[in-house]
Amino acid sequence: MSDIDQLKRTAALRAAEWIRDGMVLGLGTGSTVYFLLEEIAAQRSRGAWKELVGIPTSEATTRVAKRFGIPLATLDERPRIDLTIDGADEVDDELRLIKGLGGALLREKIVAQASETVVIVVDRSKRVKLLGTHAPLPVEVDPFGAHTHDDFFTSMGGRPVFRSGPDRGLVRTDGGHLLIDVRFPDGIRDPAALEARVNNRPGIVENGLFIDLAHHVITASSSAVEVDSLAAARR
């Protein structure tokens, strides 16, 4: 296991301390969440968390959870989620996030919005002073007229690139949409304003800015595991 994977596992295990049996648990997408799913399976094999029900945020998470024997439901069946645990691509000091490099941002945001508590787990490399410093902003768009958004993002100082896969074909989300990764060379100075402007444009389904959705962020580094809370970040 690499050093980064070890940090991800450490953060995921700390987040698992929030889990209680009988919860409806939102299951995020990505490499960090994989370690959480492993822990849930291990606990269930020891007789714990037998009444836990997971709500996956992607088909990829669904496949892994089923392989581990974790009971699942749909959001329509369980529209109220007690706790969601997920990763992030960037986190700033106000616990605002960029998510979506894993391709599941729309479903992740729907699940987060339906959750009483959202816990984000990251390694230290994902913490930034200014969102957009390292990660592009993923934007999910309808395939119809997708390239009409190019000039829109360019006018805001962004550099849009359609996401492609290993076969060089355009990546499609679980919902059949396309993904545009928009880089902002100077970072994102006003995430809330950008989110509102982007989502107000017809044809854009959702963007990867998660603002006021993360209640707690767990950050693992080589020296410590830190827990930041939204209430404290707002003071």
C-alpha positions in Angstrom: 0.0 0.0 0.0 1.4 3.4 -1.0 1.8 6.2 1.6 -1.1 8.1 0.0 -3.3 5.0 0.2 -2.4 4.5 3.8 -3.5 8.1 4.6 -6.8 7.5 2.7 -7.4 4.4 4.7 -6.6 6.1 8.0 -9.0 8.9 7.2 -11.7 6.4 6.1 -11.4 4.4 9.4 -11.7 7.6 11.4 -14.9 8.5 9.5 -16.3 5.0 10.2 -16.4 6.1 13.9 -19.5 8.1 13.0 -21.4 5.0 11.8 -24.1 3.4 14.0 -26.0 0.3 13.3 -29.4 0.9 11.7 -28.2 4.0 9.8 -29.0 4.8 6.2 -25.5 5.5 5.0 -24.6 7.5 1.9 -21.7 5.8 0.2 -19.5 8.1 -1.8 -17.3 7.3 -4.8 -13.6 7.0 -5.2 -10.5 5.3 -3.8 -10.9 6.7 -0.3 -14.4 5.3 0.0 -13.1 1.9 -1.1 -11.3 1.6 2.3 -14.6 2.6 4.0 -16.5 -0.2 2.2 -13.8 -2.7 3.3 -14.2 -1.6 6.9 -18.0 -1.9 6.7 -17.6 -5.5 5.3 -15.1 -6.3 8.1 -17.5 -5.0 10.8 -20.4 -7.0 9.4 -18.3 -10.2 9.2 -17.8 -9.7 13.0 -21.5 -9.4 13.6 -21.8 -5.6 13.8 -23.7 -3.1 11.6 -26.2 -5.8 10.5 -29.0 -3.3 10.1 -27.0 -0.8 8.1 -28.3 0.1 4.6 -26.1 1.9 2.0 -27.2 4.4 -0.6 -24.4 4.3 -3.3 -23.6 7.4 -5.3 -22.4 5.6 -8.4 -22.6 2.3 -10.3 -18.9 1.8 -9.4 -19.7 2.0 -5.7 -22.7 -0.2 -6.2 -20.6 -2.9 -7.7 -18.0 -2.8 -4.9 -20.6 -2.7 -2.1 -22.4 -5.7 -3.6 -19.2 -7.6 -3.8 -18.6 -6.9 -0.1 -22.2 -8.0 0.7 -23.3 -4.6 2.0 -27.1 -4.1 1.9 -28.2 -1.4 -0.5 -31.3 0.7 -1.2 -32.2 3.4 -3.6 -32.6 7.1 -2.6 -36.3 6.8 -3.6 -36.7 3.9 -1.2 -34.8 5.7 1.6 -35.0 9.5 0.9 -33.6 10.5 4.3 -30.0 9.7 4.8 -28.5 9.7 8.3 -24.8 10.0 7.3 -22.9 10.2 4.1 -19.1 9.6 3.9 -17.3 10.7 0.8 -14.0 12.0 -0.5 -13.1 15.2 -2.3 -10.6 16.5 -4.8 -10.0 19.8 -3.0 -11.1 21.3 0.3 -10.5 24.9 1.4 -10.4 26.4 4.9 -14.2 27.1 4.9 -14.8 23.4 4.1 -16.0 24.2 0.5 -15.2 21.4 -1.9 -14.4 20.5 -5.4 -15.7 17.0 -6.3 -16.3 15.1 -9.5 -13.0 13.8 -10.8 -14.4 10.4 -10.1 -17.3 11.3 -12.5 -20.2 11.0 -10.0 -20.6 14.6 -8.9 -24.4 14.9 -9.7 -25.4 11.8 -7.7 -22.9 12.7 -4.9 -24.5 16.2 -4.6 -28.0 14.8 -4.5 -27.0 12.3 -1.8 -25.2 14.9 0.2 -28.2 17.3 0.0 -30.4 14.5 1.4 -28.1 13.7 4.3 -28.4 14.9 7.9 -24.6 14.7 8.3 -21.8 14.7 5.6 -18.3 13.6 6.5 -15.6 14.2 3.9 -12.3 12.2 4.1 -9.1 13.4 2.4 -5.4 13.2 2.7 -3.4 16.4 3.3 -2.6 16.9 -0.4 -6.3 17.8 -1.0 -6.3 20.8 1.4 -5.9 24.2 -0.4 -6.2 27.8 0.4 -8.0 28.6 -2.8 -10.3 26.1 -4.7 -9.1 25.4 -8.2 -5.5 25.6 -7.3 -4.7 22.0 -8.2 -7.9 20.4 -9.5 -10.1 21.5 -12.4 -13.8 22.2 -11.8 -15.8 19.2 -13.2 -19.0 20.3 -14.9 -21.7 17.8 -16.0 -23.5 18.8 -19.1 -26.3 17.5 -21.4 -24.7 16.1 -24.6 -27.0 18.3 -26.7 -25.2 21.5 -27.6 -22.3 20.6 -25.2 -19.8 22.6 -27.1 -21.9 25.8 -26.8 -20.4 26.1 -23.3 -16.8 26.5 -24.5 -17.0 30.3 -24.9 -19.1 30.6 -21.7 -16.3 29.2 -19.6 -13.6 31.0 -21.6 -15.3 34.3 -20.9 -14.9 33.6 -17.2 -11.2 32.9 -17.4 -11.7 29.2 -17.5 -10.0 26.6 -19.8 -12.6 23.9 -20.6 -11.6 20.5 -21.7 -14.0 17.6 -22.4 -13.1 14.6 -20.4 -12.1 11.6 -22.4 -11.3 8.0 -21.4 -8.5 5.6 -22.2 -10.0 4.9 -25.6 -10.1 8.7 -26.3 -13.8 8.7 -26.4 -15.8 11.2 -24.4 -16.6 10.0 -20.8 -20.2 9.7 -20.0 -21.6 9.7 -16.4 -23.9 7.1 -15.0 -26.7 9.5 -16.0 -25.5 9.6 -19.6 -24.1 13.2 -19.4 -20.7 14.5 -20.5 -18.1 16.0 -18.3 -16.1 19.2 -18.9 -13.1 19.9 -16.7 -12.6 23.6 -16.4 -9.3 24.9 -15.1 -9.0 28.3 -13.6 -5.4 29.3 -13.7 -5.9 31.9 -10.9 -8.1 29.7 -8.8 -11.7 30.3 -7.9 -12.1 33.5 -5.9 -15.8 33.4 -5.3 -17.0 29.8 -5.4 -20.6 30.6 -4.4 -21.0 33.2 -7.2 -19.4 30.8 -9.7 -21.6 27.9 -8.7 -24.8 30.1 -9.2 -23.7 31.4 -12.5 -22.7 28.0 -13.9 -25.9 26.2 -12.8 -28.1 29.0 -14.1 -27.0 28.2 -17.7 -29.3 25.9 -19.7 -27.7 22.6 -20.6 -25.5 22.5 -17.5 -26.8 19.8 -15.2 -24.5 20.3 -12.2 -21.0 21.4 -11.2 -18.5 20.1 -8.8 -18.5 22.9 -6.3 -20.0 21.7 -3.0 -20.7 24.7 -0.7 -22.1 24.4 2.8 -22.7 20.6 2.3 -19.7 19.2 4.3 -20.4 19.2 8.0 -17.0 17.6 8.9 -13.7 17.1 7.1 -11.2 14.5 8.2 -7.7 15.2 7.0 -5.0 12.5 7.3 -1.3 13.4 7.2 1.8 11.5 8.1 1.8 13.1 11.5 -1.9 13.4 12.5 -5.5 13.0 11.7 -7.4 16.3 12.0 -11.2 16.8 12.1 -12.6 20.2 11.1 -16.3 21.1 11.5 -18.4 23.5 9.4 -19.6 25.4 12.4 -16.1 26.2 13.5 -15.0 27.1 10.0 -17.8 29.7 9.7 -16.7 31.6 12.9 
